[in-house]
């Protein structure tokens, strides 16, 4: 990504998607956003349609790869 106005802002965030406080895979809820990641269901990081994006908890992140699910983690919000 080029430096500038959007530097450090995930594509999914720029597309208007907001991480939920509940896992779309298992239903786990938390007030701590750090336990969640955004995944692209079709594994295309450029496809930021809301129907292609899922909020997934840290536990399910491990299970996704073990189960052979092709979901791909989106870019992360930079730590400042």
Residue pairs with C-beta under 8 A, 6 or more apart in sequence:
1 7
1 75
6 14
8 77
8 78
8 80
9 77
10 38
10 74
10 75
10 76
10 77
11 45
11 46
11 48
11 74
11 75
12 38
12 40
12 48
12 53
12 74
12 75
13 77
14 48
15 48
15 49
15 50
16 50
17 38
17 48
17 50
17 53
19 33
19 36
19 37
19 38
19 55
20 36
20 55
21 29
21 30
21 31
21 33
21 36
22 28
22 29
22 55
23 29
23 36
23 55
23 56
23 57
23 59
23 60
24 54
24 55
24 56
25 54
25 56
25 57
25 60
25 63
25 64
26 57
26 59
26 60
28 35
28 57
28 59
28 60
30 36
30 57
35 57
35 58
36 55
36 56
36 57
36 58
37 55
37 56
37 58
37 61
37 73
37 74
37 76
38 53
38 54
38 55
38 56
38 73
38 74
39 53
39 54
39 55
39 56
39 64
39 71
39 72
39 73
39 74
40 47
40 48
40 52
40 53
40 71
40 72
40 73
40 74
41 52
41 53
41 54
41 71
42 52
42 70
43 70
43 71
43 72
44 52
44 72
45 72
45 74
45 75
53 74
54 71
56 64
56 71
61 73
64 71
